[in-house]
Amino acid sequence: MNKRICALALGFAGSALLAAPAMAELERISASDNAEVYFIAPEDGQTLSGPVTVRMGVKGMGVAPAGANFPDTGHHHLLVNMPLEGVDLGAPLPFTDHTRHFGGGQTEGSLELEPGEYSLQLLFMDYRHVSFDPPLISDVITITVEE
């Protein structure tokens, strides 16, 4: 094998080994008793034109930016056309088109969505982007975006 390819392969293997602990399941913490996360807007079944403004609420806990480890706080995440079953609740939530992060502690955001039907669900997570145990989730709502 070419020395350059061998060195490259060893580098990738070493990187994977170093990243392995970071990818391990993290201990999930409990949310406050009676905590609840919900949509303020849009409403289930609503037809909208873009951009779509999403307003998020939480009861029984406070909102803080990601990385700010304060008791009884977390921040919002929005699942777009992604069932909760597709989320690893014991690991930090990846940044994708289907998992929107509001890590600045935002309670409102604007989404650019192509015309079509969308399912939306809120997932309130801790300072590490890890789900509370049990997960603090909203009802799933469906919206339609028109041109």
C-alpha positions in Angstrom: 0.0 0.0 0.0 1.2 3.5 -0.8 2.7 5.2 2.3 0.5 8.3 1.8 -2.7 6.2 1.7 -1.6 4.2 4.7 -0.9 7.4 6.7 -4.2 8.8 5.6 -6.0 5.6 6.7 -4.3 5.6 10.1 -5.2 9.3 10.5 -8.9 8.6 9.9 -8.8 5.6 12.2 -7.2 7.6 15.0 -9.8 10.4 14.5 -12.6 7.9 14.8 -11.1 6.5 18.1 -10.8 10.0 19.6 -14.4 10.8 18.6 -15.8 7.6 20.0 -16.2 8.8 23.6 -17.9 12.0 22.4 -20.5 9.9 20.5 -21.3 7.7 23.5 -24.7 8.0 25.2 -24.8 10.8 27.8 -26.7 10.6 31.0 -30.1 12.2 30.6 -31.4 14.5 33.4 -34.9 14.9 34.5 -37.1 17.8 33.6 -39.0 19.7 36.2 -42.2 18.1 37.4 -45.2 19.1 35.3 -43.0 20.8 32.6 -44.7 21.1 29.2 -43.6 22.3 25.8 -46.0 23.6 23.2 -46.5 25.6 20.0 -47.9 29.1 20.3 -47.9 29.4 16.5 -48.5 28.1 14.0 -51.7 26.2 14.7 -52.3 22.6 13.8 -53.8 22.3 10.3 -52.9 25.9 9.4 -52.1 26.9 5.8 -49.4 29.5 5.5 -47.1 31.2 3.0 -43.4 31.4 3.7 -41.4 32.3 5.6 -43.2 30.4 8.5 -42.9 32.0 11.9 -42.7 29.4 14.7 -43.4 30.6 18.3 -42.5 28.1 21.0 -43.6 27.9 24.7 -42.6 26.0 27.8 -44.2 25.8 31.2 -42.5 24.7 34.4 -39.0 25.4 33.2 -36.9 28.3 31.9 -35.2 28.9 28.6 -31.5 29.4 28.5 -28.9 29.2 25.7 -27.2 26.0 24.8 -24.1 25.6 27.0 -25.6 27.5 29.9 -26.0 24.9 32.7 -28.6 26.4 34.9 -31.1 24.3 36.9 -34.5 23.7 35.3 -33.6 25.2 32.0 -33.2 24.1 28.4 -33.7 25.3 24.9 -36.0 24.5 22.0 -35.4 22.2 19.0 -37.8 21.7 16.1 -38.3 18.4 14.3 -39.4 19.0 10.7 -40.8 15.9 9.0 -38.9 13.7 11.4 -40.6 11.3 13.8 -39.3 11.3 17.4 -38.5 7.6 16.9 -35.7 8.8 14.5 -33.9 10.8 17.3 -31.2 9.3 19.6 -32.4 10.9 22.8 -29.2 10.0 24.7 -26.9 11.9 22.3 -26.6 15.5 21.2 -29.1 16.3 18.5 -27.3 16.8 15.1 -27.8 19.9 13.0 -29.8 19.0 9.9 -32.6 20.3 7.8 -34.9 18.0 9.8 -33.6 19.1 13.3 -33.6 22.9 13.8 -31.8 24.2 16.8 -32.7 27.3 18.8 -29.6 27.2 20.9 -29.5 30.9 21.5 -32.5 30.5 23.8 -34.9 31.8 21.2 -38.6 31.2 21.6 -39.4 32.3 18.1 -37.9 31.6 14.7 -38.5 31.9 11.0 -38.4 28.9 8.6 -37.9 29.0 4.9 -39.9 26.0 3.7 -40.7 24.9 0.2 -44.4 24.6 -0.6 -45.9 21.4 0.8 -47.1 19.7 3.9 -45.0 19.5 7.0 -45.2 17.8 10.4 -43.6 19.8 13.2 -42.8 18.8 16.7 -40.9 20.6 19.5 -38.2 18.8 21.6 -37.0 20.8 24.6 -33.4 19.7 25.4 -30.8 20.5 28.0 -27.7 22.6 27.7 -25.8 19.8 25.9 -28.6 19.4 23.2 -29.5 16.1 25.0 -33.2 15.1 25.7 -34.5 15.2 29.2 -35.7 12.0 30.7 -38.5 11.5 29.9 -38.4 13.6 26.7 -40.1 17.0 26.9 -42.0 17.1 23.6 -45.0 18.9 22.1 -47.8 17.4 20.2 -47.1 16.9 16.5 -48.8 19.5 14.3 -49.2 19.6 10.6 -49.0 22.7 8.5 -49.3 23.4 4.7 -47.0 25.9 3.1 -48.3 27.6 -0.1 -46.4 29.6 -2.7 
